[in-house]
Every structure is written in structure tokens, then in C-alpha cells.
Amino acid sequence: MEDEKITKCLEAAQWAPSASNRQPWHFIVVRDERTRKKLSDMHPYGRFMRESPVVIVVLGDPKKHPKYYLYDPSIATQNLLLAAHAQGLGTCWMGVINTPFEEDMKRLLNVPERMRIVCCISMGYPDETSTSDRRELAEIVSYEKL
Ligand SMILES: Cc1cc2nc3c(=O)[nH]c(=O)nc-3n(C[C@H](O)[C@H](O)[C@H](O)COP(=O)(O)O)c2cc1C
């Protein structure tokens, strides 16, 4: 996958809003096949990581913002997914924080004790078009009061 496309995705993440503009995030770009396979083996729902050419591991840093270190990287991740989609790339968000394997992943990637792994994002060119669904607006939106 082209470096320029990955950079565009990372720039979209970089420009996400963050509380007090503390930007409590870091992104590890993993291309190495063995590392992707190890990540995939650790994650019970993470098979995409061995199949896709790039995995971006999203970290949150409580030292940069003790309250929003999880929200802000999540917002940045959504920006990243949208930038990927706009460039014709497919992605999958795989949750990591508070799982039994978060510590194993941290060790594998040299992540310091204080930081958290929010999620892993697999990225690649999709070889299929998938469908999905969402709850109806009428069910999830209220006006003026609930
Ligand atoms: C916090 C979070 C954790 C997720 N974890 C996984 C995961 O571990 N494995 C996976 O295949 N998809 C994961 N997903 C993707 C969701 O399953 C997916 O977004 C949802 O099923 C709706 O599908 P769509 O986004 O393709 O419309 C996760 C999404 C979020 C937001």
C-alpha cells in the first residue's frame, strides 16, 4: 500500500479535535508480516491483521490527558477511517483496551507501562463489498426532550 495514502490517513487523525488540544495519542504503523501475525494471534477477533498489509495501532497517553486519553484517540481513529475510505481503502477497527491481551500487545510493540492500546486498525484494499445495517433514526433520535 502506498505510503502517501497512509500519511493522509495519519494526517486526518492528527487533526482530530482533542480536549484542551492535548493530543493524547500515538500511532504505530505496522507493516512487518511477522508482527501482524503475532497481533492477529493475540486478538480473538483480529484475523484481518494478518491478511491486510498495514495495521495501525492506536495508543492513548494518560500522562497527556488523564481524563480524555481514551476519547481523543478514538475520535482520531474515526478520522483515520474516513480518510482511508475516501481513498478507496478498507479498514476494520479492532478494540484492544481493557482486553486480557492488551498487555501482551504492549510488550510486543515496546509500549511503555503508562500508555494504553485503544485499538488496532487493519487497512487494505477491499476485495469484496460488504453490507451493514444501523438502527433507524426514528429509534435513536429525539427532538427537544427524550
Ligand atoms: C470499539 C470497537 C471495537 C471493535 N472491535 C472489533 C473487533 O475486535 N473485531 C472486528 O472484526 N470488528 C470490530 N469492530 C467493528 C464492528 O464490529 C463494526 O463496526 C460493526 O459490526 C458495524 O459494521 P460496519 O462498521 O462495517 O458497518 C469494532 C468496532 C468498534 C467501534
The ligand as an SDF file (V2000), in Angstrom:
LIG
                    3D

 31 33  0  0  0  0  0  0  0  0999 V2000
  -14.8380   -0.1570   19.8490 C   0  0  0  0  0  0  0  0  0  0  0  0
  -14.9770   -1.0950   18.6570 C   0  0  0  0  0  0  0  0  0  0  0  0
  -14.4140   -2.3580   18.7380 C   0  0  0  0  0  0  0  0  0  0  0  0
  -14.4960   -3.2310   17.6310 C   0  0  0  0  0  0  0  0  0  0  0  0
  -13.8560   -4.4380   17.7010 N   0  0  0  0  0  0  0  0  0  0  0  0
  -13.8780   -5.2590   16.6240 C   0  0  0  0  0  0  0  0  0  0  0  0
  -13.1350   -6.4840   16.6250 C   0  0  0  0  0  0  0  0  0  0  0  0
  -12.4800   -6.8340   17.5980 O   0  0  0  0  0  0  0  0  0  0  0  0
  -13.1720   -7.2610   15.5230 N   0  0  0  0  0  0  0  0  0  0  0  0
  -13.8910   -6.9020   14.3980 C   0  0  0  0  0  0  0  0  0  0  0  0
  -13.8820   -7.6510   13.4170 O   0  0  0  0  0  0  0  0  0  0  0  0
  -14.5950   -5.7370   14.3550 N   0  0  0  0  0  0  0  0  0  0  0  0
  -14.5990   -4.9110   15.4300 C   0  0  0  0  0  0  0  0  0  0  0  0
  -15.2600   -3.7040   15.3770 N   0  0  0  0  0  0  0  0  0  0  0  0
  -16.0340   -3.3340   14.1680 C   0  0  0  0  0  0  0  0  0  0  0  0
  -17.5390   -3.5150   14.4100 C   0  0  0  0  0  0  0  0  0  0  0  0
  -17.8280   -4.8810   14.5630 O   0  0  0  0  0  0  0  0  0  0  0  0
  -18.3050   -2.9080   13.2210 C   0  0  0  0  0  0  0  0  0  0  0  0
  -18.0660   -1.5220   13.1560 O   0  0  0  0  0  0  0  0  0  0  0  0
  -19.8120   -3.1380   13.3460 C   0  0  0  0  0  0  0  0  0  0  0  0
  -20.0890   -4.5170   13.2930 O   0  0  0  0  0  0  0  0  0  0  0  0
  -20.6070   -2.4390   12.2250 C   0  0  0  0  0  0  0  0  0  0  0  0
  -20.1120   -2.8270   10.9710 O   0  0  0  0  0  0  0  0  0  0  0  0
  -19.6830   -1.7130    9.8850 P   0  0  0  0  0  0  0  0  0  0  0  0
  -18.7830   -0.7400   10.6030 O   0  0  0  0  0  0  0  0  0  0  0  0
  -18.9580   -2.4820    8.8150 O   0  0  0  0  0  0  0  0  0  0  0  0
  -20.9210   -1.0900    9.3970 O   0  0  0  0  0  0  0  0  0  0  0  0
  -15.1860   -2.8360   16.4680 C   0  0  0  0  0  0  0  0  0  0  0  0
  -15.7400   -1.5290   16.4020 C   0  0  0  0  0  0  0  0  0  0  0  0
  -15.6200   -0.6720   17.4800 C   0  0  0  0  0  0  0  0  0  0  0  0
  -16.1910    0.7300   17.3600 C   0  0  0  0  0  0  0  0  0  0  0  0
  1  2  1  0
  2  3  1  0
  2 30  2  0
  3  4  2  0
  4  5  1  0
  4 28  1  0
  5  6  2  0
  6  7  1  0
  6 13  1  0
  7  8  2  0
  7  9  1  0
  9 10  1  0
 10 11  2  0
 10 12  1  0
 12 13  2  0
 13 14  1  0
 14 15  1  0
 14 28  1  0
 15 16  1  0
 16 17  1  0
 16 18  1  0
 18 19  1  0
 18 20  1  0
 20 21  1  0
 20 22  1  0
 22 23  1  0
 23 24  1  0
 24 25  2  0
 24 26  1  0
 24 27  1  0
 28 29  2  0
 29 30  1  0
 30 31  1  0
M  END
$$$$
